[in-house]
């Protein structure tokens, strides 16, 4: 009660300082960096942008080098004309994010169509697959110098595929030196706690001591 009364009697600057001490660090620690693409198209694009049709699951397996926030999934802008399912699978084959990307309707940026999702966090050091299910539509492919450019926040492991109808975990190795121009995801590094909990406790105790000191001087 003494603390509450002292806070109420405190100056505006004192209140601001205490609120900042309690909440400011935590808020700053929770803000992710600017979102980027996991895979960026090479300037020339793929050598074979319309490689084939049919029913394919096209997977890009990667490891998150840091904790990542994901808020959109995408597909490459080639001659694809129908909505495409895109999902992220974890190493256990569980879907952790899924949506449908619609060309000509969703947002086009960086030669990819994007559809927003509720943000999720991918754990540092864990391996994931971003997969696009192509149902009788076109998909891009390349070997060599025009592979998609990989974000420094992840490690690209391999391309995988299957020909199962419907979205599912692709499990056939396609290669490391060859890759699809297909599924994609936006990523941004999530700032680690960096001791924020301890820092908040420290600032909180300091703020409490400051309030009590002010209260005693006013008594």
N, C-alpha and C positions, 0 to 999 in steps of 0.2 A: 504493500500500500504506500509506503514511504517513497519507493521508486516511482510509482505511478503519479503520486502527487508532485514529486520533484520534476518529473517529465512535463507534467501539465504546466508547472510554473516556469519551465525553462524557456530560454529565448528561442526565436526561430532558428538561428544558426546552430544552437546546441541540438535542437530536435533533428535538424537536417543531418548533422554530423553523426548522431546516434543511428538514425535510420539508414544512412549510407554505410555505416560500420556493420550493421546487422545484415543488410540486404544487398548492397552494391556489389560486393565481390562475388556473391553467388550468382547474381544476374549476369555479370560479365563472363563468368566461367561457363555459363550455359549457352552463350551465343556462338553458333558455328561460323566458320569462315564462309566466304562467297562460294556458292555452288558452282561446280564445274562438271564437265562430261567425263565419264570413265574412259570412253573411247571417242577420239576425235577423228573425223575423216581426214585423210591425207589430202593436200591441196588438189591433186589431180583426180581424187576419188578412186574407186576400185577399177581394176582393168576390166572386170566383167561385172558390171552393175546389175545385169539381169541374167544371172547365171542359170537359173532353172525354176521350174514350178513343181507342184506336187505337194505332198503333206510331209513337212519337215519340222522337227524341233532343232533349232540352231542355238547352241549354247556357247557362251564365252565364260570359261572358268577363271576365276581370279582370287587372289588373297588380299584382304584388306590390311594394308601396312600400318594403318592407324584406325582408330574408331571413326566410322563414317556415318553421316546423316544422309539419307536418301529421300528425295521428295518428288521425283518424277521418273517415269520409265519411257523409253523411246524406241523407235525403229528407223532404219535408214531410209532416206528419201530417194527411191529409185522409181521404177514403174509400178510399184505396189499400189493397189487401188482399193483394197478391201480392209476392213478392220482386222488388226492382228493382236492376238493375246501375247502378253509379255509377263514373265514372272521371275522372281528371284528365289532360288532354292538354296538352303543351307547345306552343310556337308552331310546331314542326315537325310537329305531328300525332302525336307519339309518346305512348303511354300511360306516365305516370310513377307512377300509382297506380290501383288498381282493386279493387272489392269488390262484394259483394251485400248489400243492406240488406233485412232482413226485418221488416215491420211486425208489431206485437204480440209480437215475440220479442226484437228488439234493444232498446237503451236509448232511452227517450223523454226528451228534454230540450229545453226551449225550443220546443216544437211541432214538433220534428224527431226522426225515428228515426235512431240512430247505430250504426255498426258500426266497430270499431277496426281499424286497419291498422298495419303496420310503419312507424314514423315516416320521413318523407321531408322533404327541405328544398327549398323553392321559392326560386329566386334573386331577389334584389332587382332591380327594373327589368325583369323578364321577364313576358311575358303568357301566361296559362294559361286553359283552359276546364274548368270542372267540369260534367260532363254526366251526366244521368240518362236511361237508356233505359226508356221506359214501354211495356210490351207489353200493350196492351188493358186498361189500367187508368186510373184517374182521375189528373188533375194539376191543380194550382191556377194561377190567372192573375189578374193585376190591371193596371190602368192608373191612374196618378195617385197620390193621397196615401197609399195603403196599400201601396206597393211595399215589398219587404223592406228593412230597415235595413242599410246597408253598414258593415262594420268600417272604422275609420280606418287600418288596416294595409294596405288594398288600395284600388285604384281600380276601380270597376265600369265596364266599357266598353260592353257591349251584351249583349242576349239573342240567341241563335242557335238554329236548329232544323234538323232534317231529318226525313224520314219513311222513312228506310232501316231495314229490319229488322236488329236487332242493334246493339250499341253502336258508335258511330262518331263522327267529328268532325262536329258540326253546322256547316253553312256558309252557311245562309240567314239574313240579318239580320232580326231581329224588331223590335228597337227598344231605345232607351235609356230612354224614358219609360214603357215597359211591361215587365213582367217576370213570370217564372214564380215560383211557390212550388213548388220541386221540389228540385234538387240542392243540396248544401251541403258544407262542410268545416270542421273545426276548425283554427284557426291560432293560433300564438303567435310573437312576434318572437324570432328567434335573436340573442343578443347578439353583436355583431361582435367580432373578435379584440381590437381596441382596443389593439394593441401587446402583447398578452399574451405572445407569443413572446419579444419583446425584454425584457419585464419578467421573465419566467422566467429568461432568461439572466443578467440583471443580478442578480437575487436569488441565482441559483446561484453566480455569481462571488463575491458578498458572503459567501454561506454558506461557500464554499470557503476564502476568506481568513480567516473567523472560525475555522474548524476548524484551519487551519494555525497561526494565532496561538495558539490554545489548546494545540496540540501543542508549539510552541516553548517556551511558558511552563512546560509540564510536563516538558520535557527536562532 
